[in-house]
Amino acid sequence: MTEFTKKNTYNYFLPEELIAQEPANPRDLARLLVYDRKKQQIEHKVFSDILDYLKPGDVIVLNNSRVIPARIYGIKEGTGAKIEALLQKRINLTDWEIIAKPLKRLKVGTIVKFNEKLKFEVLEHLTDGVCKVKFIFDGNFEAILDEIGSMPLPPYITKKLENNEDYQTVYSKEKGSSAAPTAGLHWTDELLEKVRQKGVKVLEVMLHVGLGTFRPVKEDDILNHEMHSEYYEISKEVADEITKAKKERRRVIACGTTAVRVLESAAVKKGEIKESRGDTKIFIYPPYEFKIVDGLITNFHLPESTLLMLVSAFESVEEIKQIYSVAVEEKYRFFSFGDAMLLL
């Protein structure tokens, strides 16, 4: 019997050369592994073939959050020590949760200066290497960040990003993510237009992705893992459309685990969802009864990550292990810039 709460249940072997270092070009020519649970059948396609699996009346839900240039470098006032800061989560106009290196140099009250317009003061040390800081700035904070920040690529991508837009979805709007909702990187404007022309509803929600997304679970018993919180929003109009689709037995397909987290966080009961905004710490792992999501477009995730646990709840641990084994054998590209899966 599978031990759903054991971290090592969600481990698998991945050759390093399968970790994608750059996106597919064009985006919709990334490979697509399609798994049909009813038929227990795997098909190998390219992402643009997703049109063949969508039906008029289906609803696709996208996360329209936009990545900010969240990695910034400064010096500690008084000593000149170099500090790297990764913005993780905005609390209000001036205060942020950040991950800083080296953290031991940052006592409460320390000032770190980035340029003439921007510095922060350390307010508090939180858990997992995160601290709370207050930014002091002259001018527009986002404009200063655009000027001095770099894209917060995950550590397994070692190749330099030539174009920052490569790490944004084509529909990104709301600035605030520290990582891209990567399942959406495969869409092009043209493909989305074809999807709409087929009679599929394309709806948008928002969840600002935090860096906790990339952190492997440390606890052997996953029930002891503290989930990172992320801010999300779903409008009344979108919630009403989704509830209507569920009542009419039309499929709701989430693009990415972040869209899943929004939909399941805002669900009132099975088949019903309400307008909602706030922080979510929802942790989805097997066994879990999905209230809204009928299909999932997703990438191939890190071993022992909360994202792999969510996907294993959508199918089953055994099925996902089998799918991942086939994906490794077929040399699919893994992680953020990698290939996609469609789970129905």
C-alpha positions as CSV (number, residue, x, y, z in Angstrom):
1,M,0.0,0.0,0.0
2,T,1.3,3.5,-0.9
3,E,2.2,5.7,2.0
4,F,0.7,9.0,0.9
5,T,2.2,10.9,3.8
6,K,5.8,9.8,3.3
7,K,8.0,12.3,1.4
8,N,10.1,9.6,-0.3
9,T,6.8,8.3,-2.0
10,Y,7.2,11.3,-4.3
11,N,10.8,10.7,-5.3
12,Y,11.9,9.6,-8.8
13,F,15.1,9.4,-10.8
14,L,15.8,12.2,-13.2
15,P,19.0,12.5,-15.4
16,E,20.3,16.0,-15.1
17,E,20.4,16.5,-18.8
18,L,16.6,16.4,-18.9
19,I,16.3,19.7,-16.9
20,A,15.4,22.3,-19.5
21,Q,17.6,25.3,-19.6
22,E,15.6,27.4,-22.1
23,P,12.0,27.5,-23.4
24,A,10.8,25.8,-26.5
25,N,10.8,28.1,-29.6
26,P,8.1,28.7,-30.7
27,R,6.5,28.1,-27.3
28,D,3.6,25.9,-28.5
29,L,6.1,23.3,-30.1
30,A,7.0,22.1,-26.6
31,R,6.1,18.4,-26.3
32,L,2.8,17.4,-24.7
33,L,2.2,14.1,-22.9
34,V,-1.5,13.4,-22.8
35,Y,-2.9,11.0,-20.2
36,D,-6.5,9.7,-20.4
37,R,-7.4,8.1,-17.1
38,K,-10.5,6.3,-18.4
39,K,-8.5,4.6,-21.2
40,Q,-5.3,4.5,-19.1
41,Q,-3.5,5.6,-22.2
42,I,-0.5,7.9,-22.9
43,E,-0.1,9.8,-26.1
44,H,2.9,11.9,-27.2
45,K,2.0,15.2,-29.0
46,V,3.2,18.8,-29.2
47,F,1.5,21.5,-27.2
48,S,-0.4,23.0,-30.1
49,D,-2.2,19.6,-30.4
50,I,-4.1,20.5,-27.2
51,L,-6.8,21.8,-29.5
52,D,-7.7,18.2,-30.4
53,Y,-8.5,17.4,-26.8
54,L,-10.7,20.4,-26.0
55,K,-14.4,20.5,-26.6
56,P,-16.8,23.4,-27.1
57,G,-18.1,24.4,-23.7
58,D,-14.9,23.5,-21.8
59,V,-13.4,26.2,-19.5
60,I,-9.7,26.8,-19.3
61,V,-8.5,28.8,-16.3
62,L,-5.2,30.7,-16.5
63,N,-3.2,32.5,-13.8
64,N,-2.4,36.0,-15.1
65,S,0.2,36.9,-12.5
66,R,3.4,38.6,-13.9
67,V,6.9,37.9,-12.6
68,I,8.8,40.8,-11.1
69,P,12.6,41.2,-11.4
70,A,12.8,40.0,-7.8
71,R,16.5,39.3,-7.4
72,I,18.4,42.4,-6.2
73,Y,22.0,43.0,-5.0
74,G,23.0,45.5,-2.4
75,I,25.5,46.3,0.3
76,K,25.1,46.4,4.1
77,E,25.5,49.9,5.5
78,G,28.5,50.2,7.8
79,T,30.4,47.2,6.6
80,G,30.0,47.1,2.8
81,A,29.2,43.4,2.9
82,K,27.5,42.2,-0.3
83,I,23.9,41.0,0.1
84,E,21.6,39.2,-2.3
85,A,17.8,39.6,-1.7
86,L,15.0,37.7,-3.3
87,L,11.6,39.3,-3.0
88,Q,9.1,36.7,-2.0
89,K,5.8,38.3,-0.9
90,R,4.5,41.8,-0.6
91,I,2.8,42.6,2.7
92,N,1.9,46.3,2.1
93,L,3.2,49.3,0.2
94,T,6.7,49.1,1.9
95,D,7.0,45.8,3.7
96,W,8.0,42.5,2.0
97,E,9.0,39.0,3.0
98,I,12.4,38.2,1.4
99,I,15.0,35.5,1.3
100,A,18.4,37.0,1.8
101,K,22.0,35.7,1.6
102,P,24.0,35.7,3.7
103,L,21.2,35.8,6.3
104,K,23.5,35.8,9.3
105,R,24.8,39.3,8.4
106,L,21.3,40.7,8.7
107,K,20.3,41.4,12.3
108,V,17.1,43.3,13.0
109,G,17.7,47.0,12.3
110,T,20.3,46.4,9.6
111,I,20.1,48.7,6.6
112,V,20.9,47.4,3.1
113,K,21.4,49.9,0.3
114,F,20.8,49.0,-3.4
115,N,21.3,52.3,-5.1
116,E,20.6,56.0,-4.3
117,K,16.9,55.5,-4.6
118,L,16.4,52.2,-2.7
119,K,17.3,50.5,0.6
120,F,15.6,48.4,3.2
121,E,15.6,47.9,7.0
122,V,15.4,44.4,8.5
123,L,12.3,44.2,10.7
124,E,12.0,40.6,11.7
125,H,13.4,37.1,11.1
126,L,10.7,34.5,10.2
127,T,11.1,30.8,9.5
128,D,13.0,29.0,6.7
129,G,15.5,31.7,6.0
130,V,12.9,34.3,5.3
131,C,13.0,37.8,6.9
132,K,10.6,40.7,6.9
133,V,11.9,44.1,5.7
134,K,10.7,47.6,5.1
135,F,11.8,49.2,1.8
136,I,12.6,52.9,1.8
137,F,12.6,54.4,-1.7
138,D,12.6,57.6,-3.6
139,G,10.2,57.4,-6.6
140,N,8.2,54.5,-8.0
141,F,9.1,51.2,-6.4
142,E,8.3,49.0,-9.5
143,A,10.3,51.3,-11.8
144,I,13.3,51.1,-9.5
145,L,13.0,47.3,-9.4
146,D,12.8,47.2,-13.2
147,E,16.0,49.2,-13.3
148,I,18.1,47.2,-10.8
149,G,16.5,43.8,-10.5
150,S,17.0,40.5,-12.4
151,M,14.5,37.7,-13.1
152,P,14.4,35.2,-10.2
153,L,15.1,32.0,-12.2
154,P,15.1,28.8,-10.2
155,P,18.5,27.5,-9.2
156,Y,18.3,24.5,-11.6
157,I,18.4,26.9,-14.6
158,T,22.0,27.8,-15.0
159,K,21.9,29.3,-18.5
160,K,21.6,33.1,-18.6
161,L,18.1,34.4,-19.7
162,E,18.5,36.4,-23.0
163,N,15.0,37.9,-22.9
164,N,13.1,38.5,-19.7
165,E,9.8,37.9,-21.6
166,D,10.8,34.2,-22.0
167,Y,9.9,33.8,-18.3
168,Q,6.5,35.5,-18.6
169,T,3.3,34.0,-19.9
170,V,1.8,35.9,-23.0
171,Y,-1.2,36.8,-20.9
172,S,0.6,38.0,-17.7
173,K,-0.8,41.2,-16.3
174,E,-0.7,41.6,-12.5
175,K,2.8,42.2,-11.2
176,G,3.8,40.3,-8.1
177,S,5.2,36.8,-8.7
178,S,8.7,35.6,-7.7
179,A,8.4,32.7,-10.1
180,A,6.5,32.1,-13.3
181,P,3.3,30.0,-13.4
182,T,5.2,27.8,-15.8
183,A,2.4,25.6,-17.3
184,G,1.3,28.8,-19.0
185,L,4.6,29.4,-20.8
186,H,3.5,27.1,-23.6
187,W,0.6,29.2,-24.8
188,T,0.9,31.7,-27.7
189,D,-1.7,34.4,-28.5
190,E,-2.5,32.6,-31.7
191,L,-3.2,29.3,-30.0
192,L,-5.4,30.9,-27.4
193,E,-7.4,32.6,-30.1
194,K,-7.9,29.2,-31.8
195,V,-9.1,27.8,-28.5
196,R,-11.6,30.5,-28.1
197,Q,-12.8,30.0,-31.7
198,K,-13.5,26.4,-30.9
199,G,-16.0,27.5,-28.3
200,V,-13.8,27.1,-25.2
201,K,-14.1,29.7,-22.5
202,V,-10.7,31.1,-21.4
203,L,-10.9,32.7,-17.9
204,E,-8.3,34.3,-15.8
205,V,-7.6,34.2,-12.0
206,M,-4.5,35.5,-10.2
207,L,-2.1,34.0,-7.7
208,H,1.3,35.5,-7.0
209,V,3.7,32.6,-7.1
210,G,6.2,32.6,-4.2
211,L,9.7,31.1,-4.1
212,G,8.3,28.4,-1.8
213,T,7.1,26.7,-5.0
214,F,10.6,25.4,-5.6
215,R,11.4,24.3,-2.1
216,P,11.5,20.5,-1.6
217,V,9.6,19.3,1.4
218,K,12.1,18.7,4.2
219,E,9.9,16.7,6.6
220,D,9.8,12.9,6.2
221,D,6.1,13.0,7.1
222,I,4.5,15.6,4.7
223,L,1.8,16.3,7.3
224,N,4.5,18.2,9.2
225,H,5.3,20.4,6.2
226,E,4.3,24.1,6.6
227,M,2.9,25.3,3.3
228,H,4.0,28.8,2.0
229,S,1.2,31.3,1.7
230,E,0.4,33.0,-1.6
231,Y,-2.0,35.9,-2.4
232,Y,-4.8,35.1,-4.9
233,E,-7.8,36.7,-6.4
234,I,-10.8,35.4,-8.3
235,S,-13.5,37.8,-9.5
236,K,-17.3,37.3,-9.2
237,E,-17.7,37.2,-13.0
238,V,-15.1,34.3,-13.3
239,A,-16.5,32.5,-10.2
240,D,-20.0,32.6,-11.6
241,E,-18.9,31.4,-15.1
242,I,-17.1,28.4,-13.5
243,T,-20.1,27.5,-11.2
244,K,-22.4,27.7,-14.2
245,A,-20.0,25.4,-16.2
246,K,-20.0,22.9,-13.3
247,K,-23.8,22.9,-13.1
248,E,-24.0,22.2,-16.8
249,R,-21.4,19.4,-16.5
250,R,-18.9,21.2,-18.7
251,R,-15.2,20.5,-17.9
252,V,-13.1,23.0,-16.0
253,I,-9.4,22.6,-16.9
254,A,-6.8,24.4,-14.8
255,C,-3.6,25.6,-16.5
256,G,-1.0,25.0,-13.8
257,T,-0.9,24.0,-10.2
258,T,-1.3,27.7,-9.2
259,A,-4.7,27.9,-11.0
260,V,-5.7,24.7,-9.2
261,R,-4.8,26.3,-5.9
262,V,-7.0,29.3,-6.6
263,L,-9.9,27.2,-7.7
264,E,-9.8,24.8,-4.8
265,S,-9.1,27.6,-2.3
266,A,-12.2,29.6,-3.4
267,A,-14.5,26.5,-3.7
268,V,-17.5,26.6,-1.4
269,K,-18.5,23.0,-2.0
270,K,-18.2,20.5,-4.8
271,G,-19.2,22.3,-8.0
272,E,-19.6,25.8,-6.5
273,I,-17.0,28.6,-6.3
274,K,-17.3,32.1,-5.0
275,E,-15.5,35.4,-5.6
276,S,-12.5,35.4,-3.3
277,R,-9.2,37.1,-2.5
278,G,-6.6,36.7,0.2
279,D,-3.8,34.4,1.2
280,T,-4.0,30.6,0.6
281,K,-1.9,27.9,2.2
282,I,-3.8,25.1,0.7
283,F,-1.7,21.9,0.6
284,I,-3.1,19.3,-1.8
285,Y,-1.9,15.7,-1.6
286,P,-3.5,12.3,-1.9
287,P,-6.2,11.4,-1.2
288,Y,-8.0,14.7,-2.1
289,E,-11.4,15.2,-3.6
290,F,-11.2,18.0,-6.1
291,K,-14.3,20.3,-5.9
292,I,-13.8,22.2,-9.1
293,V,-11.0,20.9,-11.4
294,D,-11.7,18.3,-14.0
295,G,-8.5,18.5,-16.1
296,L,-5.0,19.8,-15.6
297,I,-2.3,21.2,-17.9
298,T,1.0,21.1,-16.0
299,N,4.8,20.7,-16.4
300,F,7.0,17.9,-15.0
301,H,7.8,18.8,-11.3
302,L,10.7,18.4,-8.9
303,P,11.0,15.2,-6.9
304,E,9.5,15.5,-3.4
305,S,7.9,18.8,-4.1
306,T,4.4,20.0,-3.1
307,L,3.6,20.4,-6.8
308,L,4.3,16.7,-7.5
309,M,2.1,15.9,-4.5
310,L,-0.8,17.9,-5.9
311,V,-0.5,16.2,-9.3
312,S,-0.4,12.8,-7.6
313,A,-3.7,13.7,-5.9
314,F,-5.2,14.6,-9.3
315,E,-4.4,11.1,-10.8
316,S,-2.8,8.7,-8.3
317,V,0.7,8.2,-7.1
318,E,1.1,5.0,-9.1
319,E,-0.2,6.6,-12.3
320,I,2.0,9.7,-12.0
321,K,5.1,7.5,-11.2
322,Q,4.3,5.5,-14.4
323,I,3.8,8.7,-16.5
324,Y,7.1,10.2,-15.2
325,S,8.9,7.0,-15.9
326,V,7.7,7.1,-19.5
327,A,8.6,10.8,-19.7
328,V,12.2,10.1,-18.6
329,E,12.4,7.2,-21.0
330,E,11.1,9.4,-23.9
331,K,13.5,12.2,-22.9
332,Y,10.8,14.9,-22.2
333,R,12.3,18.2,-20.8
334,F,11.6,18.8,-17.2
335,F,10.8,21.7,-14.8
336,S,10.1,25.4,-15.5
337,F,11.2,25.6,-19.2
338,G,10.3,22.0,-19.8
339,D,7.5,20.1,-21.7
340,A,3.9,19.8,-20.6
341,M,1.3,17.2,-19.6
342,L,-2.4,17.2,-20.1
343,L,-4.3,15.1,-17.5
344,L,-7.9,14.4,-18.2
